Amino acid sequence: MRLFLLPISTRRTLIYCQRTARDDLYARSSRPSLVERATAKANEIWANFEKSDASWKRKITQYGNVILRRIPFEEWGLKTIPPLNARRHRAELSGKEKVEVLFPGLFLRPSRVDVELRRLAIERQDLHRQRMWWSIIAFPFTLPIALLPMYV
């Protein structure tokens, strides 16, 4: 796995993860997880809604795309990093799998790389934790809406 740190400005850095051929080999040999299958299915449904002739489906995707544009670029960069599963954790601890960090030395000093990676990893944790709790609190109130039948 390779991590690219790209300085966007003097204070902001974009992180991007590129999976290597070895990562892809491990991914192909095992069955995709439930989260990966659900994500692929949601992407497929979203793409079908965008191509649909029904106006309400196109409106939903248009409004959804407007909302998705509000997500900061740092979040999209973090999304490229695969989750740490037990196999990857063991491989990284044993030294079999290395994480290579590439960055432009002209704009980012090598001594600041660890600081930048840590900042990107924990910068928005409090915001996500707060929104998770609000979602849990709101869930009982929105559950009846999910039980309403929807005719397509």
C-alpha angles and dihedrals in degrees: 000000000000126000118203119201110199118184109223095179136346091280105028129067130185119217122204128180122211117193114223126225089262091056090050090049091056091045093053095047094056129055114260114259123249091256092053092049092048091049092050091049092049090050090050092050091048091051091049091050090053091052095042124117092220110102095213091058092051090047091053092052092046092053091043092052090051089054092046091053088063091065110104118246091243090065092051089051092051089050090066092064110092119232118264107252126182095263094052091045092054092045093051093047092049092048096242094117120047128197110219117205116202123188139154106265091203093065104026124046115225090235090060096052096087091045092051093047092050092047092051091048099051105022098098101028094108092052092051092046091051093049091047091056092048089051091051091049093048094046098086091051095050096042094086089059090057090055093058113104115248120204116208 
